[in-house]
């Protein structure tokens, strides 16, 4: 339980800092390890535009960058309501998995 709380604390701190964390978790010495990559993404202006060094703009391009990160869990901040469905649909199209 203490390890789980430590991991959850680290995830919370990472979400504030906006970084990707990688964890290796094992339930026992006999269990195989599982890696969990967690990402926090702040959607500039609600996902309407982001002009960084690589000139990414719009929710579709941002979803592409999120997918390319290889993160298993992505927490989005400041997403405007109309763009929520775009992010979800694009991540599902790219990954072939259901996103919540």
Phi, psi and omega per residue, in radians:
X1 nan -0.703 -3.135
X2 -1.079 -0.679 3.133
X3 -1.136 -0.706 3.124
X4 -1.102 -0.752 3.106
X5 -1.101 -0.665 3.100
X6 -1.112 -0.723 3.132
X7 -1.151 -0.782 3.131
X8 -1.099 -0.664 3.081
X9 -1.106 -0.746 3.124
X10 -1.118 -0.699 3.112
X11 -1.107 -0.767 3.114
X12 -1.054 -0.813 -3.137
X13 -1.109 -0.660 3.120
X14 -1.169 -0.638 -3.139
X15 -1.132 -0.572 3.086
X16 -1.231 -0.699 -3.098
X17 -1.414 -0.350 3.138
X18 1.291 0.850 -3.114
X19 -2.169 2.939 3.054
X20 -1.744 2.300 3.097
X21 -2.014 2.575 3.034
X22 -2.124 2.246 -3.130
X23 -2.089 2.520 2.938
X24 -1.961 2.144 -3.061
X25 -2.147 2.288 3.022
X26 -2.379 2.395 -3.098
X27 -1.372 -0.545 3.113
X28 -2.669 2.992 -3.138
X29 -1.115 -0.511 -3.126
X30 -1.396 -0.350 -3.102
X31 -1.359 2.622 3.071
X32 -1.402 2.673 -3.122
X33 -1.410 2.599 3.113
X34 -2.144 2.301 3.111
X35 -1.731 2.311 3.124
X36 -2.133 2.043 3.120
X37 -1.755 2.152 -3.075
X38 -2.032 2.325 -3.134
X39 -2.224 2.494 3.004
X40 -1.995 2.236 -3.081
X41 -2.218 2.078 3.079
X42 -1.655 1.974 -3.114
X43 -1.376 1.808 -3.136
X44 -1.010 2.244 -3.125
X45 0.968 0.619 3.066
X46 1.310 0.194 3.136
X47 1.736 0.166 -3.104
X48 -1.445 -0.564 -3.127
X49 -2.876 2.571 3.018
X50 -2.615 2.060 -3.101
X51 -1.990 1.421 3.076
X52 -1.584 -2.840 -3.124
X53 -1.066 -0.533 -3.125
X54 -1.739 0.190 3.025
X55 0.986 0.808 3.062
X56 -1.346 2.322 3.105
X57 -2.404 2.367 3.028
X58 1.511 2.823 -3.079
X59 -1.126 -0.573 3.138
X60 -1.166 -0.777 3.120
X61 -1.182 -0.648 3.110
X62 -1.156 -0.710 3.099
X63 -1.068 -0.651 3.101
X64 -1.072 -0.787 3.123
X65 -1.111 -0.711 3.108
X66 -1.066 -0.802 -3.138
X67 -1.086 -0.756 -3.130
X68 -1.107 -0.381 -3.138
X69 -1.180 -0.448 -3.109
X70 1.405 0.206 -3.131
X71 -1.189 2.498 3.079
X72 -1.500 -0.579 -3.136
X73 -2.245 2.244 3.122
X74 -2.203 2.151 3.059
X75 -1.755 2.159 -3.122
X76 -1.778 2.411 3.072
X77 -2.089 2.603 3.060
X78 1.042 0.728 3.108
X79 -1.607 2.218 3.064
X80 -1.328 2.563 -3.036
X81 -0.866 -0.805 -3.095
X82 -1.128 -0.399 -3.075
X83 -1.567 -0.237 3.140
X84 -1.002 -0.793 -3.116
X85 -1.198 -0.556 3.110
X86 -1.172 -0.821 3.116
X87 -1.029 -0.845 -3.107
X88 -1.066 -0.864 -3.113
X89 -1.090 -0.724 -3.108
X90 -1.202 -0.742 3.099
X91 -1.129 -0.647 3.086
X92 -1.193 -0.680 3.108
X93 -1.115 -0.774 -3.094
X94 -1.212 -0.697 -3.023
X95 -1.663 -0.401 -3.060
X96 1.309 0.238 -3.132
X97 -2.107 2.834 3.093
X98 -1.443 2.327 3.098
X99 -2.007 2.501 -3.107
X100 -2.024 nan nan
